[in-house]
Amino acid sequence: MKLKELIYMFGFRPKPMTYKYEINEFDLPKDGLIQYAQWLHPRETKKPVSQESVDELRRYLAPGDVAIDIGAHSGDTAIPMAIAVGKSGCVFALEPNKYVFPVLKKNSEMNLDKTNIVPLMFAATPTDSTFEFEYSDSGFCNGGRHEGISKWRHGHAFKLGVEGRNLQSFLDKAYPDFASRIRYIKVDTEGYDCTILQSLSSLISRCKPYIKAEVFKKTDHAQRRKLYGTIMAHGYDIHKVDSDFNYLGELIREEDLTRWPHFDIFCVPREPRDSSPSEGMPCVSS
């Protein structure tokens, strides 16, 4: 833990800060002009939207498909997913952090000729309740629910109350027509990924979506084994993600889980499924 983080842990914390955004434009060779609202938090890296990242997603997604982005942050991952599934498809983008959610909402309101993003300001949790998330700074840039990780290990001293909902129940009630069209789930929640995927067990068994998840650097071997076992139990092959342009890296075995301190995995169902998307009416924000 850094000295500054240690000081924060003992209660010497600055007041919460809010940051605006700026609109950047990216002219993609195939998909044309794309606008993106870049959050101006000083710790936020510049997020480009590239043709290569969209093309990689198109290996697994087609127009009319439904995708879920859990831990959507500002929308930098939701936008390429939404371009890949097109206007006839839908991306449900979950971000419970009230400091960055306005940026995600802005990104959902642009590129409407090409995309359909439904921003949802709640966390994916096993039960519907209020939860306490921890963040690394007074602007609430990086953070989440660090379940099973000591605060002295994750070092996130800024607490934020957020709404949590069981996503599986929410989708079944609010968007029942889209369950059969879910083809892709991305989870990036600082070590909470396993709990989220367990809460989506029935949906995963039913839809067999591709899954992209994070093996968080602060998780121990037991937590990594639990994540691995949860996914394997559904009949998946698990790959290490090489880059945003190549998800299908080397196959991961259980003994590989501690080879890298922090990495993403891409999970492919072993059972083949119909690759043609089900057409339907676009999602609308509730």
C-alpha positions as CSV (number, residue, x, y, z in Angstrom):
1,M,0.0,0.0,0.0
2,K,1.3,3.5,-0.9
3,L,1.9,6.1,1.9
4,K,-0.9,8.2,0.5
5,E,-3.4,5.3,0.6
6,L,-2.3,4.5,4.2
7,I,-3.0,8.1,5.2
8,Y,-6.5,7.9,3.6
9,M,-7.2,4.7,5.5
10,F,-6.7,6.5,8.8
11,G,-9.4,9.0,7.8
12,F,-7.4,11.9,6.4
13,R,-9.3,12.0,3.1
14,P,-10.1,15.0,0.8
15,K,-13.7,15.9,0.0
16,P,-15.4,14.2,-3.0
17,M,-14.6,15.6,-6.4
18,T,-16.7,15.7,-9.6
19,Y,-15.3,15.9,-13.1
20,K,-16.8,16.8,-16.5
21,Y,-16.2,15.2,-19.9
22,E,-15.2,16.2,-23.4
23,I,-16.5,14.8,-26.6
24,N,-13.9,13.1,-28.8
25,E,-14.5,11.8,-32.3
26,F,-13.0,8.7,-34.0
27,D,-13.4,8.1,-37.8
28,L,-13.4,4.3,-38.2
29,P,-12.6,2.9,-41.6
30,K,-15.6,0.6,-41.7
31,D,-18.1,2.1,-39.2
32,G,-17.6,5.8,-39.8
33,L,-17.6,8.6,-37.3
34,I,-18.0,7.6,-33.7
35,Q,-18.4,10.1,-30.8
36,Y,-17.1,9.3,-27.3
37,A,-17.5,11.2,-24.1
38,Q,-14.1,11.1,-22.4
39,W,-14.3,11.5,-18.6
40,L,-11.9,14.2,-17.4
41,H,-10.9,12.6,-14.1
42,P,-7.1,13.0,-13.8
43,R,-6.6,9.3,-13.3
44,E,-8.7,8.3,-16.2
45,T,-6.7,7.2,-19.2
46,K,-7.5,8.3,-22.8
47,K,-10.0,5.8,-24.2
48,P,-9.8,5.4,-28.0
49,V,-12.5,3.7,-30.0
50,S,-10.8,1.6,-32.7
51,Q,-11.9,-0.4,-35.7
52,E,-9.8,-3.3,-34.5
53,S,-11.6,-3.6,-31.2
54,V,-15.0,-3.6,-33.0
55,D,-13.8,-6.2,-35.5
56,E,-12.6,-8.5,-32.7
57,L,-16.0,-8.3,-31.0
58,R,-17.7,-9.2,-34.4
59,R,-16.0,-12.6,-34.2
60,Y,-18.5,-13.4,-31.4
61,L,-21.4,-10.9,-31.9
62,A,-23.7,-10.2,-34.8
63,P,-26.4,-7.5,-35.5
64,G,-29.4,-8.1,-33.3
65,D,-27.5,-9.8,-30.5
66,V,-27.7,-8.6,-26.9
67,A,-24.6,-8.0,-24.7
68,I,-24.1,-7.1,-21.1
69,D,-21.4,-4.8,-19.8
70,I,-21.0,-5.2,-16.0
71,G,-18.7,-2.5,-14.7
72,A,-19.2,-0.3,-17.7
73,H,-17.5,2.7,-16.2
74,S,-17.7,5.6,-18.7
75,G,-18.9,3.4,-21.6
76,D,-15.5,2.8,-23.4
77,T,-16.2,-0.9,-23.6
78,A,-20.0,-0.6,-24.2
79,I,-19.5,1.5,-27.3
80,P,-17.5,-1.1,-29.4
81,M,-19.9,-3.8,-28.2
82,A,-22.9,-1.7,-29.3
83,I,-21.3,-1.0,-32.7
84,A,-20.9,-4.8,-33.1
85,V,-24.5,-5.7,-32.3
86,G,-25.8,-2.6,-34.2
87,K,-29.0,-0.6,-33.8
88,S,-31.1,-3.8,-33.9
89,G,-29.2,-5.2,-31.0
90,C,-28.7,-4.0,-27.4
91,V,-26.0,-3.5,-24.8
92,F,-27.1,-3.3,-21.1
93,A,-24.4,-1.2,-19.5
94,L,-24.3,-1.4,-15.6
95,E,-22.4,1.2,-13.6
96,P,-23.5,2.0,-10.0
97,N,-21.0,4.8,-9.4
98,K,-22.9,8.1,-9.5
99,Y,-19.7,10.1,-10.2
100,V,-19.1,8.4,-13.6
101,F,-22.6,7.3,-14.5
102,P,-23.5,10.7,-16.2
103,V,-20.6,10.1,-18.6
104,L,-21.9,6.6,-19.4
105,K,-25.4,8.0,-20.0
106,K,-24.0,10.7,-22.3
107,N,-22.2,7.9,-24.3
108,S,-25.5,6.0,-24.5
109,E,-27.2,9.1,-26.1
110,M,-24.7,9.5,-28.9
111,N,-24.1,7.4,-32.1
112,L,-27.8,6.5,-32.1
113,D,-27.8,5.7,-35.8
114,K,-25.4,2.9,-35.0
115,T,-25.8,1.8,-31.4
116,N,-28.4,1.0,-28.7
117,I,-27.0,1.2,-25.2
118,V,-29.3,1.0,-22.1
119,P,-27.4,2.5,-19.1
120,L,-28.3,1.1,-15.7
121,M,-27.2,2.8,-12.5
122,F,-27.0,-0.3,-10.3
123,A,-24.5,-3.0,-9.5
124,A,-25.0,-6.7,-10.4
125,T,-25.4,-8.3,-7.0
126,P,-27.0,-11.6,-5.6
127,T,-29.8,-9.7,-3.9
128,D,-31.6,-6.3,-4.3
129,S,-30.1,-4.0,-1.6
130,T,-27.8,-1.1,-0.9
131,F,-24.1,-2.0,-0.8
132,E,-20.9,-0.3,0.2
133,F,-18.2,0.0,-2.6
134,E,-14.7,1.2,-2.0
135,Y,-12.7,3.5,-4.4
136,S,-9.1,4.6,-4.6
137,D,-9.6,8.4,-4.7
138,S,-11.9,11.3,-3.9
139,G,-13.1,11.4,-7.5
140,F,-14.2,7.7,-7.3
141,C,-12.4,6.6,-10.5
142,N,-11.4,3.0,-9.7
143,G,-13.1,0.8,-7.3
144,G,-15.8,-1.7,-6.5
145,R,-16.9,-4.3,-4.0
146,H,-13.8,-6.0,-2.7
147,E,-15.5,-9.0,-1.2
148,G,-13.0,-11.3,0.7
149,I,-10.1,-8.8,0.2
150,S,-8.7,-7.0,3.2
151,K,-8.9,-3.2,3.1
152,W,-5.2,-3.2,3.9
153,R,-4.6,-5.2,0.7
154,H,-6.9,-3.4,-1.8
155,G,-6.1,0.0,-0.3
156,H,-9.4,1.7,-1.4
157,A,-10.4,4.1,1.4
158,F,-13.2,6.1,-0.2
159,K,-16.6,4.5,0.5
160,L,-19.7,4.9,-1.7
161,G,-23.2,3.5,-1.1
162,V,-24.6,2.1,-4.3
163,E,-27.8,0.3,-5.4
164,G,-27.4,-3.4,-6.1
165,R,-29.9,-5.6,-8.0
166,N,-30.1,-9.2,-9.1
167,L,-29.5,-8.7,-12.8
168,Q,-31.0,-12.1,-13.8
169,S,-34.3,-11.3,-12.1
170,F,-34.2,-7.7,-13.4
171,L,-33.8,-8.8,-17.0
172,D,-36.4,-11.5,-16.7
173,K,-39.0,-9.0,-15.4
174,A,-38.1,-5.8,-17.4
175,Y,-36.8,-7.3,-20.6
176,P,-38.2,-10.9,-21.0
177,D,-38.0,-10.8,-24.8
178,F,-34.2,-10.4,-24.8
179,A,-33.1,-13.4,-22.7
180,S,-32.6,-15.7,-25.7
181,R,-30.5,-13.1,-27.5
182,I,-27.8,-12.6,-24.8
183,R,-24.6,-13.7,-26.5
184,Y,-21.9,-11.9,-24.6
185,I,-21.2,-10.9,-21.0
186,K,-18.3,-8.7,-19.9
187,V,-17.4,-8.4,-16.2
188,D,-14.8,-6.1,-14.8
189,T,-15.4,-5.5,-11.1
190,E,-12.1,-5.7,-9.1
191,G,-12.5,-9.2,-7.7
192,Y,-16.3,-9.4,-7.5
193,D,-16.6,-11.1,-10.8
194,C,-17.1,-14.6,-9.4
195,T,-20.0,-13.5,-7.2
196,I,-21.7,-11.8,-10.1
197,L,-21.3,-14.8,-12.4
198,Q,-22.7,-17.1,-9.7
199,S,-25.7,-14.8,-9.5
200,L,-26.2,-15.2,-13.3
201,S,-25.9,-19.0,-13.2
202,S,-29.3,-19.8,-14.7
203,L,-28.9,-17.2,-17.5
204,I,-25.4,-18.6,-18.3
205,S,-26.8,-22.2,-18.4
206,R,-29.7,-21.1,-20.6
207,C,-27.9,-18.8,-23.1
208,K,-24.3,-20.0,-23.0
209,P,-22.9,-16.5,-23.8
210,Y,-19.3,-15.7,-24.4
211,I,-17.8,-14.4,-21.1
212,K,-15.0,-11.9,-20.7
213,A,-13.9,-11.5,-17.1
214,E,-11.1,-10.1,-15.0
215,V,-8.7,-12.0,-12.7
216,F,-8.0,-9.1,-10.3
217,K,-4.5,-8.6,-9.0
218,K,-5.5,-8.5,-5.4
219,T,-7.3,-11.9,-5.4
220,D,-5.6,-14.9,-3.8
221,H,-5.2,-18.4,-5.2
222,A,-8.4,-19.7,-3.6
223,Q,-10.5,-16.8,-5.0
224,R,-9.0,-17.5,-8.5
225,R,-9.8,-21.2,-8.2
226,K,-13.4,-20.3,-7.3
227,L,-13.8,-18.1,-10.3
228,Y,-12.2,-20.7,-12.6
229,G,-14.4,-23.5,-11.2
230,T,-17.6,-21.4,-11.5
231,I,-17.0,-20.9,-15.2
232,M,-15.7,-24.4,-15.9
233,A,-18.8,-25.9,-14.3
234,H,-20.9,-24.4,-17.1
235,G,-18.8,-26.2,-19.8
236,Y,-16.4,-23.5,-21.0
237,D,-12.9,-23.3,-22.4
238,I,-11.0,-20.5,-20.7
239,H,-8.4,-18.4,-22.6
240,K,-6.1,-15.7,-21.5
241,V,-6.9,-12.5,-23.4
242,D,-3.9,-11.4,-25.4
243,S,-5.2,-7.9,-26.2
244,D,-8.3,-6.0,-27.1
245,F,-7.7,-7.2,-30.6
246,N,-7.2,-10.9,-29.8
247,Y,-9.3,-12.5,-27.1
248,L,-8.4,-16.1,-27.9
249,G,-5.0,-16.4,-26.3
250,E,-3.6,-19.5,-24.7
251,L,-5.9,-21.9,-22.9
252,I,-5.8,-21.5,-19.1
253,R,-5.5,-24.5,-16.7
254,E,-6.1,-24.3,-13.0
255,E,-2.4,-24.4,-12.3
256,D,-1.9,-21.3,-14.5
257,L,-4.0,-19.1,-12.3
258,T,-1.1,-17.5,-10.5
259,R,1.3,-17.2,-13.4
260,W,0.2,-13.6,-14.0
261,P,-0.6,-11.1,-11.2
262,H,-3.5,-9.5,-13.2
263,F,-5.1,-10.6,-16.5
264,D,-8.4,-11.0,-18.4
265,I,-10.0,-14.2,-19.4
266,F,-12.2,-15.0,-22.4
267,C,-14.5,-18.0,-21.9
268,V,-16.0,-19.9,-24.9
269,P,-18.8,-22.5,-24.5
270,R,-17.8,-25.9,-25.6
271,E,-21.3,-26.7,-26.9
272,P,-22.0,-25.2,-30.3
273,R,-25.0,-22.9,-30.6
274,D,-27.0,-21.2,-33.4
275,S,-24.8,-18.4,-34.6
276,S,-27.7,-16.4,-36.2
277,P,-29.1,-13.7,-33.9
278,S,-32.8,-13.5,-33.1
279,E,-34.2,-10.3,-34.5
280,G,-36.5,-8.2,-32.4
281,M,-37.5,-4.8,-31.3
282,P,-34.6,-2.6,-29.9
283,C,-34.3,-2.2,-26.1
284,V,-35.6,1.0,-24.6
285,S,-34.3,2.4,-21.3
286,S,-36.6,1.9,-18.4
